[in-house]
Structures are given as structure tokens and as C-alpha cells.
Amino acid sequence: MTEDRIERETLIAAPLERVWSLVAQPGFWVADKASLPGTVAEEGKTMIARNPEHGDFPVRVEKVEPPTYLAYRWTSAFPGQELREDNSTLVEFTLSREGDRTRLRVVESGFTALAGSAELRSQNHKDHSEGWPLELGALKDRAEQPSA
């Protein structure tokens, strides 16, 4: 049975505003990092997160509550397809201050509602369970870099 949610968090040695500026780049977790600067989350807006290895993923900004909450929907298991409820998962980011650091929590849900086989849903959940620690680690590294 495929689980429906993935929950991960990390503590980042950077101010909340710095972390927010990175998380507010739609599709940052999958997009080629060079394509992200200048992109900003706007509620209701859809963009294409381009990944040279995995394909292009539509990402729609569902909700923006600066600087503590962002929700995105993306075609996690169906690169290149038009975004629909049955081919996308919801990714929610919650940021909170902890002194001069920022706690970033991600919850991705909706795996059991994905179209396709049980194997596809299970593999997508497994891939993302393994991927979120890597993506959060990369975001933490970027956020903790001294400003240029």
C-alpha cells in the first residue's frame, strides 16, 4: 500500500527571509537551479520547472502566505503533462523562526490519488521520500552561503 504523505524538515542557519526567498522560487526542488533566479511564487500562477535529467514539470502556486507558508501542486510522476488533480501532488512548505535560524518543513501529499498503477504510485512515493532530504540539504547549503 502506498503511503499518501511525506514529511521532512531541516533547521537552517539563515534568517527566515533568506530561506523564504529560495522557497518562493516555484519548482526549486526539481528545476535546473540556473533557471530559478528571478522567479517568484504568485498564487494561481503556473510555470514549467525544467530539469535536463527528468523532464519538464508544470508547477502551480496554490497558496502564498509570506514569509511562512507556500503550497505548490506539480506533476510529480508525469513530466510534461498538463497539470490535473489525478497527476499531481501537493507540496507545502512551512517556515518558522528559531532564534537566528529557520526551521523548514515540507509535506508532500496526494500520492494515493495519482492515476496509473499501484507500482507507479509506490515508486513515486519512494523516489520522493529519498529525494526530499537531498533537496532540503541543497536548499540549506544555498541558504547558508554568504551573500554575494
C-alpha positions in Angstrom: 0.0 0.0 0.0 1.4 3.4 -1.0 1.6 6.0 1.7 -0.1 9.3 0.9 2.3 11.7 2.6 6.0 12.5 3.0 7.0 14.8 5.8 10.6 16.2 6.3 12.2 19.1 8.0 15.5 20.8 8.5 17.0 23.6 10.6 18.9 26.2 8.5 21.4 28.6 9.9 20.0 31.5 7.9 17.3 34.2 8.6 13.7 33.3 7.6 13.7 36.0 4.9 16.7 34.4 3.2 15.1 30.9 3.3 11.8 32.3 2.1 13.4 33.9 -1.0 14.7 30.5 -2.0 11.5 28.5 -1.2 9.4 31.1 -3.1 11.0 30.1 -6.4 8.4 27.7 -7.9 9.7 24.2 -8.5 13.1 24.9 -6.8 13.2 21.2 -5.8 13.2 19.9 -9.3 14.1 22.8 -11.6 17.6 23.4 -13.1 18.9 25.8 -10.5 20.3 28.2 -13.1 16.7 28.8 -14.3 15.4 29.9 -10.9 16.7 33.3 -10.2 14.0 35.9 -10.7 11.1 33.5 -10.4 8.7 34.4 -7.5 5.6 32.5 -6.3 2.4 34.2 -7.3 -0.8 32.5 -6.2 -2.6 30.8 -9.1 0.3 31.1 -11.5 1.7 28.0 -13.3 5.3 27.7 -14.5 7.4 25.0 -16.0 10.2 23.6 -13.9 12.8 22.4 -16.4 15.1 19.5 -15.4 17.6 18.3 -18.0 17.6 14.8 -16.5 13.9 14.2 -15.5 11.9 16.4 -17.9 9.7 19.4 -17.6 7.2 19.6 -14.7 4.3 22.1 -14.6 4.2 23.7 -11.1 1.2 25.7 -9.9 1.3 28.1 -6.9 -1.7 27.1 -4.8 -1.2 29.4 -1.8 1.3 32.1 -0.6 1.4 33.4 3.0 4.7 35.3 3.2 7.0 34.6 4.8 5.8 31.4 6.5 3.8 29.2 4.1 3.8 28.2 0.5 1.9 25.4 -1.3 2.6 24.2 -4.8 1.0 21.5 -7.0 3.1 19.7 -9.5 3.0 16.8 -12.0 5.4 14.7 -9.9 5.0 11.4 -11.7 4.0 12.8 -15.1 6.6 15.1 -16.5 5.4 17.1 -19.5 1.7 16.5 -18.9 -0.8 19.3 -18.3 -1.4 19.6 -14.5 -4.6 17.9 -13.2 -5.7 16.6 -9.8 -5.1 13.0 -10.7 -1.5 13.5 -11.9 -0.2 15.9 -9.3 0.8 16.1 -5.7 0.6 19.0 -3.3 3.9 20.3 -1.8 3.6 22.5 1.3 6.4 24.4 2.9 6.2 25.9 6.4 8.9 28.2 7.7 9.4 29.3 11.3 12.0 31.3 13.1 14.1 29.6 15.8 16.4 32.3 17.1 18.6 33.4 14.2 17.8 30.1 12.3 14.9 28.9 10.3 13.1 25.6 10.5 11.8 24.5 7.1 9.2 21.8 7.0 7.9 20.1 3.8 4.9 17.9 3.4 4.1 16.3 0.1 0.7 14.6 -0.2 -1.6 13.1 -2.8 0.3 10.0 -3.8 -2.7 7.6 -3.4 -4.8 9.8 -5.8 -2.3 9.6 -8.6 -3.5 8.0 -11.8 -1.7 4.9 -13.0 -0.7 1.7 -11.4 0.0 0.9 -7.8 3.6 0.4 -8.8 3.9 3.9 -10.3 2.4 5.4 -7.1 4.6 3.4 -4.8 7.8 4.2 -6.9 6.9 7.9 -7.0 6.4 7.9 -3.2 9.7 6.0 -2.7 11.6 8.4 -5.1 10.3 11.5 -3.3 11.0 10.0 0.2 14.6 9.6 -0.9 14.7 12.9 -2.8 13.4 15.4 -0.2 16.4 15.0 2.2 18.7 15.7 -0.8 16.7 18.8 -1.9 16.4 20.2 1.6 20.1 19.7 2.1 20.9 21.5 -1.2 18.5 24.4 -0.2 20.1 24.5 3.3 23.6 24.8 1.6 22.4 27.6 -0.7 20.7 29.5 2.2 23.7 29.3 4.4 26.1 30.6 1.8 27.4 34.2 2.5 25.6 36.7 0.4 27.5 37.8 -2.7 
